[in-house]
Amino acid sequence: MTQVDILVLGAGPAGMAAATEARARGFSVLVLDENARPGGQVHRAVEQREAKDGQDRDGAKLAAAFRACGADYRPNATLWAVEPEGKVFWSEGGAARSARARRLILCAGATERPVPIPGWTLPGVMTVGAAQIALKTAGLLPEGKAWIAGQGPLLWLYANQVVAKGGRVEGIVDLSPPGGLARAAWHLPNALRAPEYLVKGLAWQQRIRNAGIPIRRATRLVAEGDGRLERIVIDGWSRSAELLLLHDGVVPNTQVTRAIPGCAHDWDAAQRCWKPRLDDWGNTTVEGVMVAGDSGGIGGARVAALAGRLAAIEAARALGKLTADQRNAEAGRIRLEWKRQRAPRRFLDALFPPLPEAAIADSTIVCRCEEVTAGKLRGAVALGCLGANQTKAFTRAGMGPCQGRICGPAVHGVIATARGVDPATVDPFRTRFPTKPLTLGELAALAAE
């Protein structure tokens, strides 16, 4: 069994920064990442393309430092279990492996929030995040009559990336709830501590208008077609469509942390999602387990990288390399910048609140794997179902191959709305190890190890 000082899960901004900082302090570091190259979603394939903006330059700098730091980097490695005292299991190259670490820094990133609309399971409908992966890794642009619908910064970023590469979309359907500016105005003074984010967002929207791409506000969107997407209906207004890209923001990826016994999670009322309970340094309620980056709360790439560095400095204190006073002194400037970069978060949360689950029609599928509709979930509530885990027994929602990764937020929201209670009082899907599918052949490799 491999023995290391620090194990880092994920090679996105937080993971790369944490590993680089930890190696600079002399620790042995093992990094596990499901992707073939470092970067995460934000900096995906950044090493393979020319850096054309500040985000790409940040990613290229992080990746170069990470490659040079000397960490034991394992790409295409899927972590599927964490046991007490820092023992972890993962699959790599068709075989299961294990290691024991004195400290775990989990940097699992975020997942896209589902957008359950009628017809979202049709071929031709996908998420903006998936389309962005295709663009970054293979240079694929939307073809035919393509539409983008939903809300949030990633929607506008992706539209700009398409236009910058010579692509075209038929239009953008803005589903953001009305009154966004009025809600967000209270948080504007604080957001202006990092004005570059607001300026960038306004510039994205203006470039789309300058490109002649129509933007239509709507409250209801339906995808229709016989066997595949053929048209979209926007508040009763129909247009032909061959591709529809949906987006409603992102939520912390808590699949691993929710499976660790004793790891507490709190409800984020602003973004209606669960996130691990962390102290100011990224420590969870389980000794030796830390979280950094978007998996601990959405903040963006720069915030994630700073959080990764802070987590590594705290790990150095916990492992005896620094005193608390030394840690505080060395982390002072990093923490100040971390707070500044996080300043626009409440403004963005108020501007783009998640779309209401109450608007999901009874006939709309919520759990794609098991084809469970919102009506079936509401029917289960009428029969006495109190939370997401009970839903499994009533409807099988969350029991498919994705294990609730895609449908979890929507299932939770539909149940809370149907019960008429505070979502914080409704239990989410509990996850158990292994959190990812693995074969008996992979497990057999542990015996040899």
RARANOR-V754308 format. One record per residue. N is the residue number from 0. RES is the residue in one small letter. PSI is psi in degrees with one decimal (none if undefined). Layout:
n;res;psi
N;RES;PSI
N;RES;PSI
//
This chain:
n;res;psi
0;m;133.1
1;t;137.5
2;q;125.4
3;v;162.6
4;d;-49.1
5;i;130.9
6;l;128.6
7;v;126.9
8;l;116.9
9;g;134.4
10;a;41.0
11;g;-162.9
12;p;-45.6
13;a;-45.5
14;g;-43.9
15;m;-43.6
16;a;-41.4
17;a;-45.3
18;a;-42.9
19;t;-44.7
20;e;-42.9
21;a;-40.6
22;r;-35.1
23;a;-20.6
24;r;9.2
25;g;10.2
26;f;149.3
27;s;132.5
28;v;130.7
29;l;127.1
30;v;123.1
31;l;132.0
32;d;136.6
33;e;-23.9
34;n;163.8
35;a;-21.9
36;r;156.4
37;p;159.3
38;g;-30.1
39;g;-163.4
40;q;-44.8
41;v;-44.4
42;h;28.8
43;r;131.9
44;a;23.8
45;v;-26.3
46;e;-16.5
47;q;-0.1
48;r;159.8
49;e;133.1
50;a;115.5
51;k;-10.1
52;d;178.0
53;g;-36.5
54;q;-44.3
55;d;-38.0
56;r;-40.2
57;d;-45.6
58;g;-42.5
59;a;-39.1
60;k;-44.0
61;l;-46.4
62;a;-40.7
63;a;-44.0
64;a;-38.7
65;f;-45.3
66;r;-34.5
67;a;-7.9
68;c;-19.3
69;g;10.6
70;a;151.6
71;d;95.6
72;y;122.8
73;r;95.3
74;p;166.3
75;n;36.0
76;a;125.9
77;t;109.7
78;l;135.8
79;w;-1.0
80;a;145.6
81;v;127.5
82;e;166.9
83;p;156.4
84;e;30.2
85;g;17.7
86;k;128.5
87;v;155.1
88;f;141.8
89;w;166.2
90;s;137.8
91;e;126.1
92;g;32.1
93;g;9.4
94;a;144.5
95;a;143.8
96;r;166.5
97;s;159.4
98;a;159.8
99;r;129.4
100;a;147.2
101;r;-23.1
102;r;136.4
103;l;131.5
104;i;106.6
105;l;118.9
106;c;64.9
107;a;-5.9
108;g;-151.8
109;a;165.1
110;t;153.3
111;e;138.7
112;r;136.3
113;p;153.1
114;v;80.4
115;p;99.5
116;i;159.4
117;p;124.1
118;g;7.0
119;w;-9.4
120;t;-1.0
121;l;143.5
122;p;135.3
123;g;-9.2
124;v;127.7
125;m;179.0
126;t;157.9
127;v;-38.6
128;g;-42.5
129;a;-40.7
130;a;-35.3
131;q;-35.6
132;i;-45.2
133;a;-36.8
134;l;-45.0
135;k;-37.4
136;t;-30.1
137;a;1.0
138;g;22.6
139;l;127.6
140;l;154.1
141;p;139.7
142;e;158.3
143;g;-153.7
144;k;93.1
145;a;138.5
146;w;149.3
147;i;133.6
148;a;146.4
149;g;-138.5
150;q;166.2
151;g;158.3
152;p;-39.0
153;l;-33.9
154;l;-47.2
155;w;-34.4
156;l;-48.5
157;y;-42.1
158;a;-40.3
159;n;-39.3
160;q;-37.9
161;v;-47.9
162;v;-40.6
163;a;-28.7
164;k;12.6
165;g;10.4
166;g;178.8
167;r;141.5
168;v;153.8
169;e;-35.8
170;g;169.0
171;i;127.8
172;v;109.5
173;d;109.3
174;l;7.3
175;s;137.9
176;p;142.4
177;p;159.3
178;g;17.9
179;g;-45.4
180;l;-37.0
181;a;-40.8
182;r;-40.7
183;a;-18.7
184;a;-34.2
185;w;-27.8
186;h;1.3
187;l;-44.7
188;p;-42.9
189;n;-39.2
190;a;-28.8
191;l;-2.5
192;r;-22.8
193;a;68.2
194;p;-17.8
195;e;-30.0
196;y;-43.3
197;l;-40.8
198;v;-41.8
199;k;-43.3
200;g;-42.7
201;l;-37.7
202;a;-39.4
203;w;-47.6
204;q;-38.6
205;q;-37.4
206;r;-36.8
207;i;-43.1
208;r;-42.3
209;n;-28.2
210;a;-2.9
211;g;17.3
212;i;120.6
213;p;143.8
214;i;121.3
215;r;124.7
216;r;143.6
217;a;162.0
218;t;-16.7
219;r;134.0
220;l;135.4
221;v;135.4
222;a;132.4
223;e;156.0
224;g;160.1
225;d;93.1
226;g;-19.8
227;r;167.0
228;l;130.5
229;e;-27.0
230;r;161.2
231;i;148.7
232;v;117.5
233;i;106.0
234;d;42.4
235;g;-2.8
236;w;116.5
237;s;138.8
238;r;145.4
239;s;146.5
240;a;142.0
241;e;-17.3
242;l;132.1
243;l;123.8
244;l;122.9
245;l;148.2
246;h;136.4
247;d;47.4
248;g;-176.2
249;v;158.9
250;v;156.2
251;p;140.2
252;n;104.9
253;t;18.9
254;q;-39.4
255;v;-47.7
256;t;-34.5
257;r;-16.2
258;a;-10.1
259;i;118.4
260;p;132.0
261;g;-1.9
262;c;103.2
263;a;148.4
264;h;148.8
265;d;154.9
266;w;127.9
267;d;102.2
268;a;-32.6
269;a;-42.6
270;q;8.3
271;r;61.9
272;c;165.7
273;w;147.2
274;k;151.8
275;p;145.5
276;r;119.0
277;l;151.0
278;d;-172.1
279;d;-11.4
280;w;-0.4
281;g;5.9
282;n;134.9
283;t;-173.4
284;t;3.0
285;v;124.8
286;e;130.2
287;g;-4.8
288;v;124.0
289;m;159.7
290;v;136.9
291;a;150.3
292;g;-162.1
293;d;-20.3
294;s;-11.8
295;g;-2.0
296;g;130.5
297;i;127.9
298;g;-19.7
299;g;173.1
300;a;-45.2
301;r;-40.7
302;v;-41.5
303;a;-44.4
304;a;-41.2
305;l;-38.9
306;a;-36.0
307;g;-42.0
308;r;-42.1
309;l;-40.2
310;a;-40.3
311;a;-37.4
312;i;-40.6
313;e;-37.8
314;a;-37.5
315;a;-37.9
316;r;-46.3
317;a;-30.3
318;l;8.0
319;g;6.8
320;k;-22.8
321;l;149.6
322;t;168.5
323;a;-39.0
324;d;-41.3
325;q;-42.7
326;r;-48.0
327;n;-39.3
328;a;-44.6
329;e;-27.4
330;a;-4.4
331;g;-54.4
332;r;-36.1
333;i;-42.4
334;r;-39.2
335;l;-42.7
336;e;-36.8
337;w;-44.2
338;k;-40.0
339;r;-44.6
340;q;-27.2
341;r;-10.0
342;a;-38.8
343;p;-1.6
344;r;-47.5
345;r;-33.7
346;f;-47.2
347;l;-38.0
348;d;-39.5
349;a;-34.3
350;l;-36.2
351;f;65.4
352;p;150.7
353;p;147.4
354;l;141.4
355;p;131.5
356;e;-21.8
357;a;-23.3
358;a;-6.4
359;i;121.5
360;a;150.3
361;d;-33.6
362;s;-5.6
363;t;131.1
364;i;131.5
365;v;-50.5
366;c;105.8
367;r;-39.7
368;c;-44.0
369;e;3.6
370;e;47.9
371;v;126.1
372;t;165.6
373;a;-34.8
374;g;-39.6
375;k;-37.4
376;l;-43.7
377;r;-34.2
378;g;-37.5
379;a;-39.3
380;v;-40.7
381;a;-26.6
382;l;-3.2
383;g;3.3
384;c;129.4
385;l;-23.1
386;g;179.4
387;a;-38.4
388;n;-38.3
389;q;-28.2
390;t;-31.7
391;k;-42.4
392;a;-34.2
393;f;-39.9
394;t;-12.3
395;r;8.6
396;a;133.9
397;g;5.1
398;m;8.4
399;g;-169.7
400;p;-31.9
401;c;-9.0
402;q;36.9
403;g;4.0
404;r;-40.4
405;i;-49.1
406;c;-13.8
407;g;-55.2
408;p;-38.4
409;a;-42.9
410;v;-47.0
411;h;-45.5
412;g;-41.1
413;v;-42.2
414;i;-46.4
415;a;-42.8
416;t;-42.8
417;a;-34.7
418;r;-19.2
419;g;36.3
420;v;167.6
421;d;125.8
422;p;-26.0
423;a;-19.5
424;t;-0.5
425;v;123.1
426;d;140.2
427;p;178.9
428;f;130.8
429;r;136.1
430;t;152.5
431;r;152.7
432;f;141.1
433;p;136.4
434;t;-10.8
435;k;148.2
436;p;141.5
437;l;156.9
438;t;162.2
439;l;-31.1
440;g;-40.6
441;e;-44.4
442;l;-36.6
443;a;-27.6
444;a;-22.7
445;l;-32.7
446;a;-42.3
447;a;-36.1
448;e;none
//
